[in-house]
Amino acid sequence: MIVYFIYFIALVFFINFTFSQEINEGIRLFDENKFEQAEVIFKKLLEKNEKDLKVKEYLGDIAAYQKKWDKAIRIYKDLLEADDKSAEYHYKYGGALGLKAQKLSKIKALGYLGDIKYHLNKAAELDKNHIDVRWALVELYVVLPGIVGGSEKKALMYANQLQKISDVDGYLAKGYVAEYNDKPELAEKHYRKAIEIGGSIHTYEKLSELYEKNNKPSEAISNYETAHKLYNRNHLNYQVGKVCAQYNIQLDKGLKCLNIYIENHSAKDGVSKSWAYFRIAQIYRHKNDKKNAYNWINKALIEKPDFKEAKAEKQQILKM
């Protein structure tokens, strides 16, 4: 009898160990954005235990990352039915509904609005420290027209809630609200405060993007350069080169930064080499150097034959 008991304990341990290995492998693949491979593992695990909510949540997240909104909505709804006290499930369900609604006509999207508001607000109510859902609510109340419940006041209310959790997020949210409502000076003030307190790359990028939108390219370049000195991230070389190319300023600096970007390029930089080739072609066009402009735009089109912006740029180059 003791032998059988020991065998049973060993079997249970082996099954749990194997399950743990499989789920860890699925999580690793998910974290590496290898969603199709991760999905295969999580589906097999769900077949073994269809009540495993964590595995089911990963499958919902994979569907969301793949923008398969109907599938994500169905999975998150199942999770809510299993546990309607989970702030995370309410947040993900409301978020998936919102992202699906963005793809619909305005009339159809209105039909989702009540559920989106309910589930996002419920998530915020259940978890007083949930940063992501408060960001979602800030964005929701900013972009909605007033006639269907949009409100700068409500957006700022959630921005203030964010600030109680994270000063940096609070200032970034307030900057976003001010920027959306065409208050660039106030937005700049908030973004500068976010830099002062947090100083992450993201805070610098938000300020530079604001400068770009408000036709202040020199300020954008200077701010990107400050961030690059602090963090030495290659993608900031592209950002400097892009602004130089778009606004026809500091062209030699733009060429230098773009060439450094290409030389050090990796997938984590986020922007393909074809875009860097495109920006270099723009700069040479500004310099009235047709030969180099033509060669670089062709490099962009060889790498990305369906590159719409590069095709339009080539036509401008041919007219030189």
C-alpha positions as CSV (number, residue, x, y, z in Angstrom):
1,M,0.0,0.0,0.0
2,I,2.9,2.4,0.9
3,V,4.5,1.6,-2.4
4,Y,1.4,2.5,-4.3
5,F,1.1,5.8,-2.4
6,I,4.7,6.7,-3.1
7,Y,4.1,5.9,-6.8
8,F,1.0,8.1,-6.8
9,I,2.9,11.0,-5.2
10,A,5.7,10.7,-7.7
11,L,3.2,10.6,-10.6
12,V,1.5,13.7,-9.4
13,F,4.9,15.5,-8.9
14,F,5.9,14.5,-12.5
15,I,2.6,15.7,-14.0
16,N,2.9,19.1,-12.2
17,F,6.6,19.4,-13.1
18,T,5.8,18.7,-16.8
19,F,2.9,21.2,-16.7
20,S,5.1,23.8,-15.1
21,Q,7.7,23.3,-17.8
22,E,5.2,23.6,-20.6
23,I,3.6,26.8,-19.2
24,N,7.0,28.4,-18.7
25,E,7.9,27.6,-22.2
26,G,4.6,29.1,-23.4
27,I,5.2,32.3,-21.4
28,R,8.8,32.6,-22.7
29,L,7.6,32.4,-26.3
30,F,4.8,34.9,-25.5
31,D,7.3,37.3,-24.0
32,E,9.4,37.0,-27.2
33,N,6.3,37.9,-29.3
34,K,6.4,34.4,-30.9
35,F,2.6,34.2,-30.5
36,E,1.8,31.4,-32.9
37,Q,4.2,29.0,-31.2
38,A,3.0,30.1,-27.8
39,E,-0.6,29.6,-28.8
40,V,0.1,25.9,-29.8
41,I,1.5,25.2,-26.3
42,F,-1.3,27.1,-24.4
43,K,-4.0,25.3,-26.5
44,K,-2.6,21.9,-25.5
45,L,-2.5,23.0,-21.9
46,L,-6.1,24.1,-22.0
47,E,-7.1,20.8,-23.4
48,K,-5.6,19.2,-20.3
49,N,-7.4,21.6,-18.0
50,E,-10.1,23.7,-19.5
51,K,-10.6,25.6,-16.2
52,D,-7.1,27.0,-16.1
53,L,-7.8,30.8,-16.2
54,K,-4.2,31.8,-16.5
55,V,-3.7,29.7,-19.7
56,K,-7.0,31.0,-21.1
57,E,-5.9,34.6,-20.4
58,Y,-2.7,34.1,-22.3
59,L,-4.8,32.8,-25.3
60,G,-6.9,35.9,-25.0
61,D,-3.9,38.1,-25.0
62,I,-2.4,36.4,-28.0
63,A,-5.7,37.0,-29.9
64,A,-5.5,40.7,-28.9
65,Y,-1.9,41.1,-30.0
66,Q,-2.9,39.5,-33.3
67,K,-5.9,42.0,-33.5
68,K,-8.4,39.1,-33.6
69,W,-10.8,41.1,-31.6
70,D,-13.8,38.8,-31.8
71,K,-11.7,35.9,-30.5
72,A,-10.2,38.0,-27.8
73,I,-13.6,39.3,-26.7
74,R,-15.0,35.8,-26.5
75,I,-12.1,34.6,-24.3
76,Y,-12.2,37.6,-22.0
77,K,-15.9,37.2,-21.6
78,D,-15.4,33.6,-20.5
79,L,-12.9,34.7,-18.0
80,L,-15.3,37.4,-16.6
81,E,-18.0,34.7,-16.2
82,A,-15.5,32.7,-14.2
83,D,-14.4,35.7,-12.1
84,D,-16.3,39.0,-12.4
85,K,-14.3,40.5,-9.5
86,S,-11.1,40.6,-11.5
87,A,-10.1,44.1,-12.5
88,E,-7.8,42.8,-15.1
89,Y,-10.5,40.8,-16.8
90,H,-12.8,43.8,-16.9
91,Y,-10.0,45.9,-18.3
92,K,-9.1,43.5,-21.0
93,Y,-12.7,42.8,-22.0
94,G,-13.5,46.5,-22.1
95,G,-10.3,47.3,-24.0
96,A,-10.9,44.6,-26.6
97,L,-14.5,45.9,-27.1
98,G,-13.0,49.4,-27.6
99,L,-10.4,48.3,-30.1
100,K,-13.0,46.4,-32.1
101,A,-15.3,49.4,-32.0
102,Q,-12.6,51.5,-33.6
103,K,-12.7,49.3,-36.7
104,L,-16.5,49.7,-37.1
105,S,-18.6,52.5,-38.5
106,K,-19.5,55.3,-36.0
107,I,-23.1,54.1,-35.8
108,K,-22.1,50.5,-35.0
109,A,-19.4,51.6,-32.6
110,L,-22.0,53.5,-30.5
111,G,-23.6,50.1,-29.7
112,Y,-20.4,49.1,-27.9
113,L,-19.9,52.3,-25.9
114,G,-22.0,51.4,-22.9
115,D,-20.2,48.1,-22.3
116,I,-16.8,49.7,-22.9
117,K,-17.5,52.4,-20.3
118,Y,-19.0,49.9,-17.8
119,H,-16.1,47.4,-17.9
120,L,-13.3,50.0,-17.8
121,N,-14.9,51.9,-15.0
122,K,-15.5,48.6,-13.1
123,A,-11.8,47.7,-13.5
124,A,-10.9,51.1,-12.0
125,E,-13.3,50.7,-9.2
126,L,-12.0,47.2,-8.3
127,D,-8.3,48.1,-8.5
128,K,-7.4,51.6,-7.1
129,N,-3.8,51.2,-8.4
130,H,-4.5,49.9,-11.9
131,I,-2.5,52.2,-14.1
132,D,-3.4,50.8,-17.6
133,V,-7.2,51.1,-17.1
134,R,-6.9,54.7,-16.0
135,W,-4.8,55.5,-19.1
136,A,-7.6,53.8,-21.2
137,L,-10.2,55.9,-19.5
138,V,-8.2,59.1,-20.0
139,E,-8.0,58.3,-23.7
140,L,-11.6,57.3,-24.0
141,Y,-13.0,60.5,-22.5
142,V,-10.6,62.6,-24.5
143,V,-11.5,61.2,-27.9
144,L,-15.2,60.7,-27.4
145,P,-17.4,63.6,-28.7
146,G,-19.2,65.4,-26.0
147,I,-22.6,64.3,-27.3
148,V,-21.8,60.6,-26.4
149,G,-20.1,61.3,-23.1
150,G,-16.7,62.7,-24.0
151,S,-15.4,65.0,-21.3
152,E,-12.1,66.8,-20.7
153,K,-13.1,67.1,-17.1
154,K,-13.5,63.3,-16.7
155,A,-10.3,62.7,-18.6
156,L,-8.5,65.0,-16.1
157,M,-10.2,63.2,-13.2
158,Y,-8.6,59.9,-14.3
159,A,-5.3,61.7,-15.0
160,N,-5.4,63.0,-11.4
161,Q,-6.0,59.4,-10.2
162,L,-3.0,58.3,-12.2
163,Q,-0.9,60.9,-10.6
164,K,-1.7,59.5,-7.1
165,I,-0.3,56.2,-8.3
166,S,2.5,57.4,-10.5
167,D,3.6,61.1,-10.8
168,V,5.1,60.5,-14.2
169,D,2.0,58.8,-15.6
170,G,-0.1,61.6,-14.2
171,Y,1.9,64.3,-15.9
172,L,2.0,62.4,-19.2
173,A,-1.7,61.9,-19.0
174,K,-2.3,65.6,-18.4
175,G,0.0,66.4,-21.2
176,Y,-2.0,64.1,-23.5
177,V,-5.3,65.8,-22.5
178,A,-3.8,69.3,-23.1
179,E,-2.3,68.2,-26.4
180,Y,-5.6,66.7,-27.7
181,N,-7.4,69.9,-26.7
182,D,-5.0,72.1,-28.6
183,K,-3.2,73.5,-25.6
184,P,0.5,72.9,-26.7
185,E,2.0,75.2,-24.1
186,L,0.2,73.4,-21.3
187,A,1.1,70.1,-22.8
188,E,4.8,71.1,-23.0
189,K,4.7,72.1,-19.3
190,H,3.3,68.7,-18.3
191,Y,5.7,66.7,-20.5
192,R,8.7,68.7,-19.1
193,K,7.5,67.9,-15.6
194,A,7.3,64.2,-16.5
195,I,10.9,64.4,-17.8
196,E,12.0,66.2,-14.6
197,I,10.5,63.5,-12.4
198,G,11.0,60.3,-14.4
199,G,13.3,61.1,-17.3
200,S,12.6,57.9,-19.2
201,I,13.0,57.7,-23.0
202,H,9.3,57.7,-23.3
203,T,9.0,61.1,-21.6
204,Y,11.5,62.6,-23.9
205,E,9.8,61.1,-26.9
206,K,6.4,62.6,-25.9
207,L,7.9,66.1,-25.7
208,S,9.7,65.7,-29.0
209,E,6.6,64.5,-30.7
210,L,4.7,67.5,-29.4
211,Y,7.4,69.8,-30.9
212,E,7.1,68.0,-34.2
213,K,3.3,68.4,-34.3
214,N,3.7,72.1,-33.5
215,N,6.3,72.9,-36.2
216,K,9.2,73.2,-33.8
217,P,11.7,70.8,-35.4
218,S,14.9,72.3,-33.9
219,E,13.4,71.8,-30.4
220,A,12.5,68.2,-31.3
221,I,16.0,67.4,-32.5
222,S,17.6,69.0,-29.5
223,N,15.3,67.0,-27.1
224,Y,16.0,63.7,-29.0
225,E,19.7,64.4,-28.8
226,T,19.5,64.9,-25.0
227,A,17.7,61.6,-24.7
228,H,20.4,59.9,-26.8
229,K,23.2,61.3,-24.6
230,L,21.4,59.8,-21.6
231,Y,20.4,56.4,-23.0
232,N,22.4,55.8,-26.2
233,R,19.5,54.1,-28.0
234,N,19.9,53.6,-31.7
235,H,16.2,54.3,-32.6
236,L,16.8,57.9,-31.5
237,N,19.3,58.3,-34.3
238,Y,16.4,57.6,-36.7
239,Q,14.2,60.1,-35.0
240,V,16.7,62.9,-35.4
241,G,17.3,62.0,-39.1
242,K,13.6,61.8,-39.7
243,V,13.0,65.3,-38.4
244,C,15.9,66.7,-40.4
245,A,14.5,65.1,-43.5
246,Q,10.9,66.2,-43.0
247,Y,11.7,69.8,-42.2
248,N,14.7,70.3,-44.4
249,I,17.0,71.4,-41.6
250,Q,20.4,70.3,-40.2
251,L,20.7,68.0,-43.2
252,D,24.3,66.9,-42.6
253,K,23.4,66.0,-39.0
254,G,20.4,64.0,-40.4
255,L,22.6,62.0,-42.8
256,K,25.1,61.2,-40.1
257,C,22.4,60.0,-37.7
258,L,20.6,57.9,-40.3
259,N,23.9,56.2,-41.4
260,I,24.6,55.4,-37.8
261,Y,21.1,54.0,-37.4
262,I,21.6,51.8,-40.5
263,E,25.0,50.6,-39.3
264,N,23.7,49.6,-35.9
265,H,20.2,48.5,-36.9
266,S,18.5,45.6,-35.2
267,A,14.9,44.4,-35.0
268,K,14.4,46.0,-31.6
269,D,14.9,49.5,-33.1
270,G,11.3,49.2,-34.4
271,V,11.8,51.1,-37.7
272,S,13.0,49.2,-40.8
273,K,16.1,50.1,-42.7
274,S,13.8,50.9,-45.7
275,W,12.5,53.9,-43.8
276,A,16.0,55.1,-43.1
277,Y,16.9,54.8,-46.8
278,F,13.7,56.8,-47.6
279,R,14.8,59.6,-45.2
280,I,18.3,59.7,-46.7
281,A,16.8,60.0,-50.2
282,Q,14.6,62.9,-48.9
283,I,17.7,64.7,-47.5
284,Y,19.6,64.3,-50.8
285,R,16.6,65.7,-52.6
286,H,16.7,68.7,-50.3
287,K,20.4,69.0,-51.2
288,N,19.5,68.9,-54.9
289,D,21.7,65.8,-55.3
290,K,19.5,63.8,-57.7
291,K,22.0,60.9,-58.2
292,N,22.3,60.1,-54.5
293,A,18.6,60.7,-53.9
294,Y,17.7,58.3,-56.7
295,N,20.1,55.6,-55.5
296,W,18.8,55.7,-51.9
297,I,15.1,55.7,-52.9
298,N,15.8,52.7,-55.0
299,K,17.4,50.9,-52.0
300,A,14.2,51.6,-50.1
301,L,12.0,50.2,-52.8
302,I,14.2,47.1,-53.3
303,E,13.8,46.3,-49.6
304,K,10.1,47.2,-49.6
305,P,8.6,47.1,-53.2
306,D,5.1,48.2,-52.0
307,F,6.5,51.2,-50.1
308,K,3.8,53.8,-51.0
309,E,5.7,56.8,-49.6
310,A,8.9,55.8,-51.3
311,K,7.1,55.5,-54.7
312,A,5.8,59.1,-54.2
313,E,9.2,60.3,-53.2
314,K,10.7,58.7,-56.3
315,Q,8.4,60.7,-58.5
316,Q,9.5,63.9,-56.9
317,I,13.2,62.9,-57.4
318,L,12.6,62.1,-61.1
319,K,11.2,65.6,-61.6
320,M,14.4,67.3,-60.4
